Amino acid sequence: MDVSIIETSGLGDRSYLISAGDIGAVVDPQRDIDRVLKLAAERGVRITHVLETHIHNDYVTGGLELSRVLNAEYVVPAVDDLGYQRRAVVDGDIIDAGAFRFQVMHTPGHTHHHVSYVLRDPDNTAVGVFTGGSMLFGTTGRTDLVGEEHTDELTHAQYHSVRRLAEELPAETKVYPTHGFGSFCAATPASGDESTIGRERTSNPALTQDEQAYVDELLAGLAAYPAYYAHMGVINRAGPAPVDLSMPERVDPDELRRRIDAGEWVVDLRERTAFAAGHLGGTLGFELSGSFVTYLGWLYTWGAPLTLIGESEEQVLDARRELVRIGIDDLEGAAVGEIHTLVAGGELRSYRVDDFSALARRRDEQQITVLDVRQANEFDESHIDGAVNIALHELAGRLGEVPEGEIWVHCASGYRSSIAASMIDAPERSVVLVNDEFDRARELGLTG
């Protein structure tokens, strides 16, 4: 029996292909199912079952389409008001795949109907458990995604669910969570790349703290999560449409300029320093790297026309793959090529890129504004004296608070601040992107 991990690093999630002989099953597949199909072909397995641990809040599932394409049984926790046929499972149900089987355990907390799947071999030995957003590596799934009125109840439920897993399963049982690899679905950052029930018994806060201490700590640590999460459950309940990963229609420079002037969303995918060195005024810089889809999805006006700018078709196609995972399917088009070839009768804008050492020197020379776009909890932990804190996800609604003049923009690494710099770039401001790690600011004594 083999468990293969399918990483979706941009969202901080994992899917799994379980196989024995020529039979396979998939747990929590992402929207772009071609990755699953390719892996199954490489393993020489036929997927007979597709399982969901919960109705997901951070991505659009590929489970429904995968089950239809393969004529596989689609297994989903018993939830009302779903817009498609599936096998609805409850605690104690068994999904028999022949060479292996899954035992359903109801593990509410991340959602009310959340389940975990205990993987059992032909001898009925528990060899693994797929825990979705319940037990993660050294932490648990967050409990506030269903609604504020349910958070306290679900946090207590999460505590008992993780305890049940630890009490009923052997220490050597491997733990396979869906969230916790950078996903905002984790209550706190996860630790490590693998784990077992035995290891979690000594490290997971739900297993090392009493109930109220766990609840208080989890609730106190919950930070903001991406706005697009509000749409994921709706799409997943209705049933996602088949995915389209094709190249969007090409857009020429004149049409690109018209869209920018009309105030449409035009997103430049190039590396952050390339954007700073030269970009079309009115466009937004979202570097196509690890955090791209999380932050674009967070800031994007849902349903608004969206056009991409990329250096190559491959870059645009990679971005489209990321976007469909969160349900942004309808792209108005893409402009491709060197940025200077996409200018229609205008000039490129630019701004400076520097580091915290340069910021320290500049503050000694004259009065400047330091804009910190990290979340409030990060700012409260440590910040540069005199800095203005406007979290990136709040910036669009608070642009009026950003003064004119020289603005140095920073975050923890340079990614969020690069987006913010593109948002505040304007003739009345002299923007400087701090493309540096915040630890350097601490080393320089800039923090209070």
C-alpha positions as CSV (number, residue, x, y, z in Angstrom):
1,M,0.0,0.0,0.0
2,D,1.4,3.4,-1.0
3,V,0.3,7.0,-0.1
4,S,1.5,9.6,-2.6
5,I,1.4,13.3,-1.7
6,I,0.2,15.9,-4.2
7,E,1.4,19.3,-3.0
8,T,-0.4,22.5,-3.7
9,S,2.2,24.8,-2.2
10,G,0.5,28.1,-3.3
11,L,-2.5,27.3,-1.0
12,G,-0.5,25.4,1.6
13,D,-2.6,22.2,1.1
14,R,-2.0,18.5,0.3
15,S,-4.1,15.9,-1.6
16,Y,-3.4,12.2,-1.5
17,L,-3.4,9.2,-3.8
18,I,-3.7,5.9,-2.0
19,S,-2.9,2.8,-4.0
20,A,-2.5,-0.9,-3.6
21,G,-2.0,-3.1,-6.7
22,D,-3.9,-1.4,-9.5
23,I,-6.6,0.2,-7.3
24,G,-6.4,3.8,-6.1
25,A,-8.4,6.3,-4.1
26,V,-7.9,10.1,-3.8
27,V,-8.5,12.3,-0.7
28,D,-9.3,16.0,-1.0
29,P,-8.2,16.6,-4.7
30,Q,-7.7,20.2,-5.9
31,R,-9.5,21.7,-8.9
32,D,-6.7,20.9,-11.5
33,I,-7.3,17.2,-11.7
34,D,-4.8,16.6,-14.5
35,R,-2.1,16.3,-11.8
36,V,-4.1,13.5,-10.2
37,L,-4.7,11.7,-13.4
38,K,-1.0,11.9,-14.4
39,L,0.1,10.5,-11.1
40,A,-2.4,7.7,-11.3
41,A,-1.2,6.8,-14.8
42,E,2.4,6.8,-13.6
43,R,1.4,4.4,-10.7
44,G,-0.6,2.3,-13.1
45,V,-3.7,2.5,-10.9
46,R,-7.4,2.9,-11.5
47,I,-9.1,5.4,-9.1
48,T,-12.3,3.9,-7.8
49,H,-13.1,6.3,-4.9
50,V,-12.8,10.1,-4.4
51,L,-13.1,11.2,-0.8
52,E,-13.7,14.7,0.8
53,T,-12.9,15.3,4.4
54,H,-15.2,18.4,4.4
55,I,-16.8,21.1,2.3
56,H,-13.7,23.2,1.7
57,N,-13.4,26.9,2.5
58,D,-10.0,27.6,1.0
59,Y,-10.2,26.1,-2.5
60,V,-12.6,24.8,-5.1
61,T,-12.6,21.0,-5.0
62,G,-11.7,18.9,-8.0
63,G,-13.5,15.9,-6.4
64,L,-16.8,16.1,-8.3
65,E,-15.2,16.4,-11.7
66,L,-12.6,13.7,-11.0
67,S,-15.3,11.3,-9.9
68,R,-17.4,12.0,-13.0
69,V,-14.4,11.7,-15.4
70,L,-13.4,8.3,-13.8
71,N,-16.9,7.1,-12.9
72,A,-15.5,6.7,-9.3
73,E,-17.6,6.8,-6.2
74,Y,-17.7,10.3,-4.7
75,V,-17.6,10.2,-0.9
76,V,-18.6,13.4,1.0
77,P,-19.6,13.9,4.6
78,A,-23.4,14.0,5.1
79,V,-24.3,17.6,4.5
80,D,-27.6,19.1,3.5
81,D,-28.2,21.1,0.3
82,L,-25.5,19.8,-2.0
83,G,-26.2,20.2,-5.7
84,Y,-24.9,16.9,-6.9
85,Q,-25.1,13.1,-6.3
86,R,-22.6,11.6,-3.9
87,R,-22.3,9.0,-1.2
88,A,-23.0,10.8,2.0
89,V,-21.1,9.2,4.9
90,V,-21.4,9.4,8.7
91,D,-19.4,8.2,11.6
92,G,-18.6,4.5,11.5
93,D,-19.2,4.0,7.7
94,I,-16.8,1.9,5.8
95,I,-15.5,2.6,2.3
96,D,-14.2,-0.6,0.9
97,A,-11.7,-0.3,-2.0
98,G,-10.8,-4.0,-1.9
99,A,-7.1,-4.0,-1.1
100,F,-7.7,-1.4,1.6
101,R,-10.6,0.4,3.2
102,F,-11.4,3.6,5.0
103,Q,-13.3,4.0,8.3
104,V,-15.2,7.2,8.7
105,M,-14.7,9.2,11.9
106,H,-16.8,12.3,12.5
107,T,-14.3,14.9,13.7
108,P,-16.2,18.2,13.9
109,G,-14.3,21.4,14.6
110,H,-13.0,22.8,11.4
111,T,-16.6,22.5,10.2
112,H,-19.6,20.8,11.7
113,H,-19.7,17.9,9.3
114,H,-15.9,17.3,9.0
115,V,-14.8,13.7,8.9
116,S,-11.4,11.9,9.0
117,Y,-10.7,8.7,7.2
118,V,-8.8,5.9,8.9
119,L,-6.9,3.9,6.3
120,R,-6.9,0.2,7.2
121,D,-5.0,-2.7,5.5
122,P,-6.5,-6.1,4.8
123,D,-5.7,-7.2,8.4
124,N,-7.8,-4.2,9.6
125,T,-4.8,-2.5,11.0
126,A,-4.9,1.3,11.1
127,V,-1.9,2.4,9.0
128,G,-2.9,6.1,8.4
129,V,-5.5,8.7,9.0
130,F,-6.5,11.5,6.7
131,T,-7.4,14.3,9.0
132,G,-8.3,17.2,6.6
133,G,-8.6,20.3,8.9
134,S,-8.7,18.5,12.2
135,M,-5.4,17.2,13.6
136,L,-2.5,18.9,11.8
137,F,1.2,18.7,12.5
138,G,1.6,20.3,15.9
139,T,-1.6,22.3,15.6
140,T,-5.2,22.0,14.5
141,G,-7.4,23.5,11.9
142,R,-9.0,26.9,12.6
143,T,-12.6,27.0,13.8
144,D,-13.9,30.3,12.7
145,L,-14.7,29.8,9.0
146,V,-18.3,28.7,9.3
147,G,-19.4,31.9,11.1
148,E,-18.5,33.8,14.3
149,E,-21.6,32.5,16.1
150,H,-20.3,28.9,15.8
151,T,-16.6,29.5,16.6
152,D,-16.7,28.8,20.3
153,E,-18.7,25.6,19.8
154,L,-16.5,24.4,17.0
155,T,-13.3,25.1,19.0
156,H,-14.5,22.9,21.8
157,A,-15.5,20.3,19.3
158,Q,-12.1,20.4,17.6
159,Y,-10.4,19.7,21.0
160,H,-12.5,16.6,21.5
161,S,-12.1,15.4,17.9
162,V,-8.3,15.5,18.1
163,R,-8.5,13.8,21.4
164,R,-10.7,11.1,20.0
165,L,-8.2,10.4,17.1
166,A,-5.4,10.2,19.6
167,E,-7.3,7.9,21.9
168,E,-8.7,5.5,19.3
169,L,-5.7,5.1,17.0
170,P,-2.4,3.4,17.6
171,A,0.7,5.5,18.2
172,E,2.3,4.4,14.9
173,T,-0.6,5.5,12.8
174,K,0.6,8.1,10.2
175,V,-1.2,11.4,10.1
176,Y,-2.1,12.9,6.7
177,P,-3.7,16.3,7.0
178,T,-4.9,18.4,4.1
179,H,-4.1,21.8,5.7
180,G,-1.2,23.1,7.6
181,F,1.5,23.7,5.0
182,G,1.1,27.5,4.8
183,S,-2.7,27.4,4.6
184,F,-4.7,30.0,6.5
185,C,-7.0,27.1,7.4
186,A,-4.5,26.2,10.2
187,A,-5.1,27.8,13.6
188,T,-1.3,28.4,14.0
189,P,1.6,27.5,11.8
190,A,2.2,23.7,11.6
191,S,5.5,22.1,12.4
192,G,7.4,19.4,10.5
193,D,6.7,17.6,7.2
194,E,5.3,14.3,8.6
195,S,3.9,13.0,11.9
196,T,2.2,10.1,13.7
197,I,-0.5,9.8,16.3
198,G,2.3,9.1,18.9
199,R,4.2,12.2,18.0
200,E,1.1,14.4,18.1
201,R,0.3,13.1,21.6
202,T,3.4,14.9,22.8
203,S,3.3,18.0,20.7
204,N,-0.3,18.9,19.7
205,P,-1.9,21.6,21.9
206,A,-5.2,19.8,21.8
207,L,-3.4,16.9,23.5
208,T,-1.0,18.7,25.8
209,Q,-3.3,21.4,27.2
210,D,-6.6,21.2,29.1
211,E,-9.7,22.1,27.2
212,Q,-10.1,25.7,28.3
213,A,-6.5,26.5,27.8
214,Y,-6.6,25.1,24.3
215,V,-9.8,27.0,23.4
216,D,-8.5,30.3,24.9
217,E,-5.1,30.0,23.1
218,L,-6.7,29.1,19.7
219,L,-9.3,31.9,19.8
220,A,-6.7,34.5,20.9
221,G,-4.4,33.5,18.0
222,L,-6.9,33.6,15.1
223,A,-5.9,36.3,12.6
224,A,-7.6,37.5,9.5
225,Y,-8.1,35.0,6.6
226,P,-8.5,35.6,2.8
227,A,-11.8,37.2,1.7
228,Y,-12.2,34.7,-1.1
229,Y,-12.9,32.0,1.4
230,A,-16.5,33.4,1.5
231,H,-17.1,32.0,-2.0
232,M,-15.5,28.6,-1.7
233,G,-18.1,26.9,0.3
234,V,-20.9,28.2,-2.0
235,I,-19.1,26.9,-5.1
236,N,-18.3,23.5,-3.5
237,R,-21.9,23.0,-2.3
238,A,-23.4,23.8,-5.7
239,G,-20.8,21.7,-7.5
240,P,-17.9,23.2,-9.4
241,A,-18.0,23.4,-13.2
242,P,-15.4,21.5,-15.2
243,V,-12.0,23.3,-15.2
244,D,-10.6,25.3,-18.1
245,L,-6.8,25.6,-18.2
246,S,-6.5,26.9,-21.7
247,M,-4.7,30.1,-22.8
248,P,-6.8,33.2,-22.4
249,E,-7.5,35.4,-25.5
250,R,-4.5,37.6,-26.4
251,V,-5.0,41.4,-25.7
252,D,-3.1,44.0,-27.8
253,P,-1.5,47.1,-26.2
254,D,-4.3,49.5,-27.2
255,E,-7.0,47.3,-25.7
256,L,-4.8,46.8,-22.6
257,R,-4.5,50.5,-22.1
258,R,-8.3,50.9,-22.5
259,R,-8.9,48.4,-19.8
260,I,-6.4,50.1,-17.5
261,D,-8.0,53.5,-18.1
262,A,-11.4,52.0,-17.4
263,G,-10.2,50.9,-14.0
264,E,-10.4,47.2,-14.6
265,W,-8.2,44.7,-12.8
266,V,-5.0,44.3,-14.8
267,V,-2.4,42.2,-13.0
268,D,1.3,42.0,-13.9
269,L,2.7,38.6,-13.0
270,R,6.4,39.5,-13.4
271,E,9.0,39.3,-10.6
272,R,8.6,42.2,-8.1
273,T,11.8,44.0,-8.9
274,A,11.1,43.8,-12.6
275,F,7.7,45.4,-12.0
276,A,9.3,48.1,-9.9
277,A,11.9,48.8,-12.7
278,G,9.1,49.4,-15.3
279,H,5.4,48.8,-15.4
280,L,2.2,50.2,-16.9
281,G,0.7,52.8,-14.7
282,G,-2.6,51.6,-13.2
283,T,-1.6,47.9,-13.2
284,L,-1.1,45.8,-10.0
285,G,2.0,43.8,-9.4
286,F,1.3,40.3,-8.1
287,E,4.5,38.3,-8.6
288,L,3.7,34.7,-9.7
289,S,5.4,32.9,-6.8
290,G,4.4,31.0,-3.7
291,S,1.8,33.4,-2.2
292,F,0.4,34.7,-5.5
293,V,-3.1,33.1,-5.5
294,T,-3.7,33.7,-1.8
295,Y,-3.2,37.4,-1.9
296,L,-4.7,38.0,-5.3
297,G,-7.8,36.1,-4.2
298,W,-7.8,38.1,-1.0
299,L,-7.7,41.5,-2.7
300,Y,-9.6,40.8,-5.9
301,T,-13.1,42.3,-6.4
302,W,-15.0,39.1,-6.9
303,G,-16.5,38.8,-10.4
304,A,-14.6,41.9,-11.8
305,P,-13.0,41.7,-15.3
306,L,-9.5,40.4,-14.9
307,T,-6.7,40.7,-17.4
308,L,-3.2,39.3,-16.9
309,I,0.2,40.5,-18.1
310,G,2.9,37.9,-18.5
311,E,6.4,37.5,-19.9
312,S,5.4,34.3,-21.6
313,E,2.3,32.1,-22.3
314,E,3.7,29.6,-19.9
315,Q,3.6,32.2,-17.1
316,V,0.0,33.1,-17.9
317,L,-1.0,29.4,-18.0
318,D,0.7,28.8,-14.6
319,A,-1.3,31.8,-13.2
320,R,-4.5,30.5,-14.7
321,R,-3.9,27.1,-13.0
322,E,-3.5,28.9,-9.6
323,L,-6.6,31.0,-10.1
324,V,-9.0,28.2,-11.0
325,R,-8.1,26.6,-7.7
326,I,-10.0,29.4,-6.0
327,G,-12.8,29.7,-8.5
328,I,-11.5,32.6,-10.6
329,D,-12.3,31.0,-13.9
330,D,-13.3,33.9,-16.2
331,L,-10.2,35.7,-17.5
332,E,-10.9,38.6,-19.9
333,G,-7.5,38.0,-21.6
334,A,-3.8,38.3,-21.4
335,A,-1.0,40.5,-22.8
336,V,2.2,38.7,-23.3
337,G,5.7,40.0,-24.0
338,E,8.4,42.3,-22.9
339,I,6.8,45.1,-20.9
340,H,8.1,47.9,-23.2
341,T,6.3,46.3,-26.2
342,L,2.9,46.6,-24.4
343,V,3.0,50.4,-23.9
344,A,0.5,52.1,-26.1
345,G,1.5,55.7,-26.5
346,G,2.6,56.2,-22.9
347,E,5.6,55.8,-20.6
348,L,6.4,53.1,-18.1
349,R,6.3,54.0,-14.4
350,S,8.9,52.8,-12.0
351,Y,9.9,53.1,-8.3
352,R,12.9,52.3,-6.2
353,V,13.7,49.0,-4.5
354,D,16.0,48.9,-1.4
355,D,16.5,47.2,1.9
356,F,16.2,48.0,5.7
357,S,19.8,49.2,5.9
358,A,19.0,51.9,3.3
359,L,15.8,52.7,5.2
360,A,17.8,53.2,8.4
361,R,20.2,55.6,6.6
362,R,17.4,57.5,5.0
363,R,15.5,58.0,8.3
364,D,18.7,59.7,9.6
365,E,18.7,62.1,6.7
366,Q,15.1,63.3,6.5
367,Q,11.5,62.7,7.5
368,I,9.9,59.8,5.6
369,T,6.8,57.7,6.0
370,V,7.2,54.0,6.7
371,L,4.2,51.9,5.7
372,D,4.0,48.4,7.3
373,V,1.5,46.2,5.5
374,R,1.7,43.2,7.8
375,Q,-1.3,42.0,9.8
376,A,-2.1,43.8,13.1
377,N,-0.9,40.8,15.2
378,E,2.5,40.9,13.4
379,F,2.8,44.6,13.9
380,D,1.9,44.3,17.6
381,E,4.6,41.7,18.1
382,S,7.4,44.0,16.7
383,H,7.5,47.0,14.4
384,I,9.6,49.9,13.3
385,D,9.2,53.0,15.5
386,G,6.8,55.5,14.0
387,A,5.6,53.1,11.2
388,V,2.1,53.4,9.9
389,N,0.3,50.0,10.0
390,I,-2.3,49.3,7.3
391,A,-2.6,45.5,6.6
392,L,-2.4,44.7,2.9
393,H,-6.0,43.3,2.8
394,E,-7.2,46.6,4.2
395,L,-5.2,48.9,2.0
396,A,-7.6,49.3,-0.9
397,G,-10.2,50.7,1.5
398,R,-7.7,53.0,3.3
399,L,-5.7,54.5,0.5
400,G,-6.8,57.9,1.7
401,E,-4.8,57.4,4.8
402,V,-1.5,57.0,2.9
403,P,0.2,60.4,2.7
404,E,1.9,62.0,-0.2
405,G,5.7,62.2,-0.4
406,E,8.3,59.6,0.2
407,I,6.8,56.2,1.3
408,W,8.9,53.2,2.2
409,V,6.7,50.1,2.2
410,H,7.6,46.8,3.9
411,C,6.2,43.6,5.2
412,A,8.0,40.4,6.5
413,S,9.7,39.4,3.3
414,G,8.9,41.8,0.5
415,Y,6.0,40.0,-1.2
416,R,3.1,41.7,0.4
417,S,4.9,45.1,0.3
418,S,5.5,44.6,-3.4
419,I,1.7,44.4,-4.0
420,A,1.1,47.4,-1.7
421,A,3.8,49.4,-3.6
422,S,1.9,48.8,-6.8
423,M,-1.3,49.9,-5.2
424,I,-0.1,53.2,-3.9
425,D,2.2,54.1,-6.8
426,A,1.1,57.5,-8.0
427,P,2.7,60.8,-9.3
428,E,2.2,62.5,-5.9
429,R,4.2,59.8,-4.1
430,S,7.8,58.6,-4.2
431,V,7.5,54.9,-3.4
432,V,10.3,52.7,-2.2
433,L,9.8,49.0,-2.0
434,V,11.7,47.4,0.9
435,N,12.5,44.0,-0.5
436,D,14.1,42.5,2.6
437,E,13.4,40.2,5.5
438,F,12.0,41.9,8.6
439,D,14.5,40.2,10.9
440,R,17.1,42.5,9.3
441,A,15.1,45.5,10.7
442,R,15.4,43.9,14.2
443,E,19.2,43.4,13.7
444,L,19.6,47.1,12.8
445,G,17.8,48.2,15.9
446,L,14.9,49.8,14.0
447,T,12.2,48.1,16.0
448,G,10.8,49.1,19.3
